[in-house]
């Protein structure tokens, strides 16, 4: 398997993990462990030389955005609704 194929698999796995955690939070509360695992995957891919530093930063920001979305969705789900 070429280095480029390894990179594509690593980045695809990271993005899928973030996407799954982000949208799963719409249905039920998601543990912060999901985002920690994704961050670990990002660090591992960088350490193995599969992604560049710029990609590491970008994926890290996507991780923070996904975690923020999940946190906001959880807070919104806990707010009381008002009948009209």
C-alpha positions, -999 to +999 in steps of 0.1 A: +000+000+000+014+034-010+020+062+014-007+082-003-032+054+001-023+051+038-028+089+042-062+088+024-073+059+047-061+077+079-078+111+070-110+093+058-112+074+091-106+106+112-132+125+092-157+097+095-151+094+132-157+132+137-188+131+115-203+101+133-197+117+167-211+151+157-243+138+142-248+110+168-251+138+193-283+149+177-299+117+189-282+111+223-255+126+244-221+118+233-191+113+256-161+135+252-141+103+248-152+102+211-135+135+204-105+124+224-101+093+203-104+114+171-077+137+184-055+107+192-060+094+157-050+128+143-018+129+165-010+093+154-014+101+117+009+131+121+035+111+141+036+085+114+041+111+088+008+104+070-004+140+073+013+174+073+014+198+102-011+220+084-035+190+080-030+182+117-041+218+126-071+217+102-083+183+115-077+195+151-100+225+144-126+202+129-124+181+161-131+212+182-159+223+159-175+189+161-172+188+199-187+224+201-216+213+179-222+183+201-220+204+233-245+230+219-269+203+207-268+186+241-275+220+259-304+227+235-319+193+241-318+200+278-335+234+276-372+233+285-396+239+257-424+263+260-459+255+247-475+282+225 
